[in-house]
Amino acid sequence: MLSQQNARPHLVPMRWPAEWRDPALLELLTGTPINCLVSTGEEAPAPAVLEKAKQAGLTFVQAGNSPAVAWTERADAPWDGSQSVLAITDGVWPGVQRRSREEAGPTGAPWIDSNGWMIQLCRALAQNKDIWVAAEPPEDANNLRAAVYQLAVADAEAHGARWVISLDKQWCDGLAKKTPALMDGWKTITAALRFFDAHRDWAAYKPLGALGVVSDFHGPNEFLAGEVLNLSSRRSLPYRIFIKSRAVAASFAGLKAIVYPDEQAPDAALMKKLLDFVNEGGLLMVPANFPAPKGTPLGSDVYGRYDLRQVGKGRIAVAKEESQDPWLIAADAQLLMSHKNDLVRFFNTGTLNCYYTASADGKKSLLQIINYAMRPSNNLVSASFTRRFRAARLWKLEDGTAQPLELFPTEDGGMEVHIPAFNVYAAIELDS
């Protein structure tokens, strides 16, 4: 039976290779959290496989033919549908992509591909549905390491979703033949699944961020608003997502700035809420055609991309150009908001992305860090927080046990931690 839990999907899905017709191969799942076989082709697994899977209590899902699971691209997802699971089929294969400077933009190469921002958006849009990411290994992949599959697991799980485990032909053939090296690698992959299964409560934590992004994330606004999220993540800038139709009822408490990137002006109720946020001291960043009050002119920002106006105790930044670059929106949000309002700051991040959340009661905070290069950094990586904590513990995927971290007070009244080297994933638990 499919889970209706929002905190963590009960089902742990794996695409069952069509060539695995021997039911004895189900032994690969023994002792792992995998409890759902998925078929993405026209043919279901061999009858003998299905019979043994049923006896073992496993669930079977046929892609496109299950009333409880919608296999869909994000743009077509039935957010309000009856399905309890949305399997998003246009996710990316996570990792570091080496691109030309023209392709990569102002940061140059390397560039990170991650589904983290998309998962956060899907969870915000779907609310009480479980999210799966159905991203398969690249067709031209050769000799994929176990760490590459660990990364696919961590990229989804850290953000509260499930990756539909999908193995390339080399791994399918090698595991079917019980090749020792790949059998050891399989243990490494399934150990990552067990790690996140042991920390299912983390998925119920709420995102933290001083920046809010308000949009319908649909139609003409889909690309720009989505890329603002994507590129804010790339800058290790935590944010909170507000779906425009529900934003009036949401709380803006704790926010220092809001980006409203949509072409269409908000309705009267949302406009009032946004302007109340500004009047109380917040920063609102809006496109050029936004009907903003004139306020008191403050000139331009340092790069001349926005006209700044004081309204009440806060500011409105109106874009000067109609067409905006999402990378610059994310960068300008961080600058205009000021680094002093960063809830967490990373140093020597390189190929790391982070996701910052907290328990519902606020007693525990969690900084999850993913290393898309899949090798330890040669530089000292540290993170500083604006608030004080009593204790910190570091979890590393390769260890499976926590170790205490020393907290160093900072001059601005916060805390800093030094993060030991790790391969794929680490998480810092912080006690208030």
Secondary structure by P-SEA (a helix, b strand, c coil): cccccccccccccccccccccccccccccccccccbbbbcccccccaaaaaaaaaabbbbbccccccccccccccccccccccccccccccccccbbbbccccccccccbbbbbaaaaaaaaaaaaccbbbbbbcccccccccccaaaaaaaaaacccccbbbcccccaaaaaaaaaccaaaaaaaaaaaaaaaaaaaacccccccccccbbbbccccccaaaaaaaaaaaaaaacccccccccccccccccccccbbbbcccccccaaaaaaaaaaaaabbbbbbccccccccccccccccccccbbbbcccbbbbbbccccccaaaaaaaaaaaaccccccccccccccccbbbbbcccccbbbbbbbccccccccccccccccccccbbbbbbccccbbbbbbbbbccccbbbbbbcccccbbbbbbcc
